[in-house]
């Protein structure tokens, strides 16, 4: 039935194949019998294999069982789920939070519940696929603004905001394919000026920015703004446990009224079996680490490693995709995502294969995930200096395979639409 379409993907170098690990996630992994240095993981703080998380997951499974057995509104929740929501709200500075089974579930459940046909959504053009799907499911009018372009966003707000009863501006804080940081301070000011609310996908920012507390802390924005108190637009924050926190699942944090509404209307919450207790236990342990001196040390190590990788690539003659005009970090902190743009799908695939042969796991990122094929290097706190030095030396030895020196083009790359 799909033979011709699969053949077309294969001919164009776009056929995906699953490669499974034979061991734990970490700075090195076993794939196809090979021990490879891993630069493709979202496990930014190296917590996925942390002993405290593993023990917490095991203890939760022993006490509460392997599976939840039902949705949260039935009998699927445990005291761990309740405590995790309480700590997630406290950690992000909100009144309340609600758990979802993944970031995808959160965005495709929360966005349609919060924004209906009476609403206009203003969405960054490089937002993640889960945001795009959430906007489509909402039936709200969706207006796309150029990536991280506050000037264009204001033009659209002036033209479209008066036509709708309500408005949401939706953006990722750290964009998963380019690694750049959204200008949240400017977006927040525009939301306040034009009477819009703000929905921030913090999946790649929690555990990374703001000392680990996410993008709102990074920019000094108050999480629980209450429009009834005239303190600015309300902000809804979506965070995941599956990246820097090393576990699985997600949560949406907001004012108590918003969270109660989501519990009653978000379809991916209502109609999904709850997270397994082991995931809730591991996430609680991860939040405990992140709020401690150990967590602060890991966040510091992550940023030191990121800086070392960027500087090493620059010295080796590689031009990573570091768009200065879109680097909106107030203290020049960068995300752990370092894209190296290449000259087409064939070169990206060849570079990935050559890295694999040299002992590195760096899958090529291709359309439709991005418009511009690339290697997406992801550094973690668990990488050593020698890991990064080896990667840089190997990339340099692969010349003339190199990233193209180019002036960043707004709207280039990003997630598929």
Secondary structure, DSSP 4 states (H G I P E B T S, - for coil): --HHHHHHHHHTT-------BSS--SSEEEETTEEEEE-----TTS-TT-HHHHHHHHHHHHHH-SS--SBTTTT---HHHHHHHHHHHHHHT-SEEEEESSHHHHHHHHHHHH--TTEEEEEETT--HHHHHHHHHHT-EEEEE-TT-HHHHHHHHHHHGGGSSEEEEEEESB-TTT--B--HHHHHHHHHHHT-EEEEE-TTTTTTSGGGT-HHHHHT--TT--GGGTSS--EEEEEESSSTT-S--EEEEE-HHHHHHHHHH-HHHHTSBPPPHHHHHHHHHHHHHHTSHHHHHHHHHHHHHHHHHHHHHHHTT------GGG---TT----SEEEEE-SSHHHHHHHHHHHHHTTEE-PEE-TTT-SS-EEEEE--TT--HHHHHHHHHHHHHTTT--PPP----TT-S-S--
